Amino acid sequence: MAAKFEVYKDAAGKYRFRLKAGNGEIIAVGEAYESKAAALHGIESVKVNAAAAPVVEVE
């Protein structure tokens, strides 16, 4: 199974997303959004920007 984004409402009624690996493990989570459309926009932003993002070590 391929990775997938899940969009859901949290206990406070905010929209969130999580990225799950093919084995079902959660590998990334998004912040709380006021609307479903905003959460979907957050997913698109991750899709566009993550591929070129550098890895930076913070100590």
N, C-alpha and C positions, 0 to 999 in steps of 0.2 A: 504494500500500500504506500502511496506517495504522501509526502507531507501535506498538511492542510491548515488553513486558518479557520478558527471557530470564533463567531461573534455571539456574545451573550450579554444579558443584563445581570449585574451583580445585586447583592442584597440591598444596596442603597438606590437601586433603580437606574444606575449609570450603565452605559454600554462599554464593553471591554472586548478585546480580542486576545487570542492566544494562538501561537503557532505550535502545532504538534507534528512530531516526526512520524514516519511511517509506522513505527512500533507503538505509537500512542503517547510517547513521552513528551511532556511540555518542554519546548526548547526556547520559547520567548513569550513574553506577555506585554500587552500594551497598557497605557494609562487609562483612566476613566474618562469617558466622553459623554457629553450631554445628549447626543443624538446618535442613532444608528448610522446615519450618513457620515457623521464625523469619524466614527470608528472605521467605517469602510475606507474613508479617505486616509486614515492612519495606516491601514493595511497597504494601500497603494503606495504610500510614501516609503514604507519599509521595502516593498518590492523594487521600487525604483532606486533607492539610495543605498541599500545594504550591500549590493554586489561590489560597489566601488569604495566602500568604507574601509579605511585602514584599521589595523589592529594596533592599539596603543596600550602599553603597559603602564599602569598607574600604581605607584608604590606609596 
